[in-house]
Amino acid sequence: MERILVVDDDKEIANAIEIYLSSDGFEIYKAYDGQEAVDFIHKTTGTDEEVQLIIMDVMMPNLDGIKATTQIREISAVPIIMLTAKSQDYDIIGGLGVGADDYITKPFNPLEMVARVRSVLRRYTVLGSLEKRSGIYKTGGLVIDDDAKTVS
């Protein structure tokens, strides 16, 4: 089961996202500002609670989503979907520029959000950079196991 961290200072939005995603089979963790999210990633990276995706609001108190994303990118390659009411081109480009993998504007269609989550997770877990064990490198259909000294 994939784990997702939902970061939004609006608890009703965070709860609504949790309802949609948990009913689709995801395990949801929540944080209510950017600093909570950064602390959570620091605490859980490399543990059984490590998340495979973050949905990050942009406008939050204490530490906004842009600054939180910048800090998370220093320690993790976990995919991040920005969620915000800001829909101007420069806002979207700014979010993607600091390391977000996708961008959803509020108000959002819950079905589209679930589809985007599945798409980003598929690229990360199936096609991309998620590695379960060091010494194994995957790209496309090629698998190199450095520990076993095999290529398949």
C-alpha positions as CSV (number, residue, x, y, z in Angstrom):
1,M,0.0,0.0,0.0
2,E,1.4,3.4,-1.0
3,R,1.7,6.0,1.6
4,I,0.9,9.7,0.9
5,L,1.6,12.8,3.0
6,V,-1.1,15.4,2.5
7,V,0.1,18.9,3.6
8,D,-2.6,21.6,3.8
9,D,-3.3,24.2,6.5
10,D,-7.0,23.9,5.7
11,K,-8.0,20.8,7.7
12,E,-11.3,20.3,5.8
13,I,-9.4,20.1,2.5
14,A,-6.8,17.7,4.0
15,N,-9.6,15.5,5.4
16,A,-11.5,15.6,2.0
17,I,-8.3,14.5,0.2
18,E,-7.8,11.8,2.8
19,I,-11.3,10.5,2.1
20,Y,-10.8,10.3,-1.6
21,L,-7.4,8.8,-1.5
22,S,-7.9,6.3,1.3
23,S,-11.1,5.0,-0.4
24,D,-8.8,4.4,-3.4
25,G,-6.5,2.2,-1.2
26,F,-3.8,4.7,-0.1
27,E,-2.5,5.1,3.4
28,I,-2.7,8.8,4.3
29,Y,-0.6,10.9,6.7
30,K,-1.3,14.6,7.3
31,A,0.6,17.7,8.1
32,Y,-0.8,21.2,8.5
33,D,2.1,23.4,7.5
34,G,5.4,23.1,5.6
35,Q,7.6,22.7,8.6
36,E,5.5,19.8,9.8
37,A,6.0,18.2,6.4
38,V,9.8,18.7,6.4
39,D,10.1,17.3,9.9
40,F,7.9,14.3,8.9
41,I,10.1,13.5,5.9
42,H,13.3,13.9,8.0
43,K,11.8,11.5,10.6
44,T,10.4,8.8,8.3
45,T,12.9,8.6,5.4
46,G,14.2,5.1,5.4
47,T,11.6,3.8,7.8
48,D,8.4,1.7,7.4
49,E,6.5,5.0,7.4
50,E,8.3,6.5,4.5
51,V,5.9,8.1,2.0
52,Q,5.9,7.6,-1.8
53,L,4.2,10.9,-2.6
54,I,3.5,14.3,-1.1
55,I,0.5,16.5,-1.9
56,M,1.7,20.0,-0.9
57,D,-0.4,23.2,-0.5
58,V,1.5,26.3,-1.5
59,M,0.1,29.0,0.8
60,M,0.6,27.9,4.4
61,P,1.7,29.5,7.7
62,N,5.1,28.9,9.3
63,L,6.8,27.5,6.1
64,D,5.0,27.8,2.8
65,G,4.9,24.9,0.2
66,I,7.6,26.3,-2.0
67,K,10.1,26.6,0.8
68,A,9.1,23.2,2.2
69,T,9.5,21.6,-1.2
70,T,13.0,23.2,-1.6
71,Q,14.0,21.8,1.8
72,I,12.5,18.3,1.1
73,R,14.4,18.2,-2.2
74,E,17.7,18.5,-0.3
75,I,17.0,15.1,1.4
76,S,14.5,13.2,-0.7
77,A,13.4,12.5,-4.3
78,V,9.8,11.7,-3.2
79,P,7.3,13.0,-5.8
80,I,5.5,16.1,-4.9
81,I,2.2,17.4,-6.3
82,M,1.6,21.0,-5.6
83,L,-2.0,21.9,-4.7
84,T,-2.9,25.6,-4.7
85,A,-5.4,28.3,-5.6
86,K,-2.6,30.1,-7.5
87,S,-3.1,29.3,-11.2
88,Q,-1.0,31.9,-12.9
89,D,1.7,30.6,-15.3
90,Y,4.5,32.0,-13.2
91,D,3.1,30.3,-10.0
92,I,3.0,27.0,-11.8
93,I,6.4,27.4,-13.3
94,G,7.8,28.4,-9.9
95,G,6.4,25.4,-8.2
96,L,7.7,23.0,-10.9
97,G,11.0,24.9,-10.8
98,V,11.7,24.1,-7.1
99,G,11.1,20.4,-7.6
100,A,7.4,19.7,-7.8
101,D,6.4,16.9,-10.1
102,D,2.9,18.0,-10.9
103,Y,0.6,20.9,-10.1
104,I,-3.2,20.9,-9.3
105,T,-5.2,24.1,-8.9
106,K,-8.0,24.6,-6.4
107,P,-10.9,24.0,-6.7
108,F,-9.9,20.6,-8.1
109,N,-11.8,17.6,-9.4
110,P,-11.3,14.7,-6.9
111,L,-11.2,12.1,-9.7
112,E,-8.5,14.1,-11.6
113,M,-6.5,14.4,-8.4
114,V,-6.6,10.6,-7.9
115,A,-5.6,10.0,-11.5
116,R,-2.7,12.4,-11.2
117,V,-1.6,10.7,-8.0
118,R,-1.7,7.3,-9.7
119,S,0.2,8.7,-12.7
120,V,3.0,10.3,-10.6
121,L,3.3,7.1,-8.4
122,R,3.5,4.9,-11.4
123,R,6.4,6.9,-12.8
124,Y,8.1,6.9,-9.4
125,T,7.6,3.3,-8.3
126,V,7.3,1.4,-11.5
127,L,9.2,3.4,-14.1
128,G,11.5,5.5,-12.0
129,S,13.7,6.1,-9.1
130,L,12.2,4.1,-6.2
131,E,14.7,1.5,-5.2
132,K,14.0,-1.1,-2.6
133,R,17.6,-2.2,-2.0
134,S,20.9,-0.5,-2.6
135,G,23.0,-2.1,-5.3
136,I,20.1,-2.6,-7.7
137,Y,19.7,-0.2,-10.6
138,K,16.7,-0.2,-12.9
139,T,16.0,1.7,-16.1
140,G,13.3,0.6,-18.5
141,G,13.6,-3.2,-18.7
142,L,17.2,-3.3,-17.7
143,V,18.1,-4.4,-14.1
144,I,21.7,-4.4,-12.8
145,D,22.3,-6.1,-9.5
146,D,25.7,-4.9,-8.4
147,D,25.7,-7.1,-5.3
148,A,25.0,-10.3,-7.2
149,K,27.0,-9.1,-10.2
150,T,24.1,-9.8,-12.7
151,V,22.4,-8.0,-15.5
152,S,19.0,-8.9,-16.7
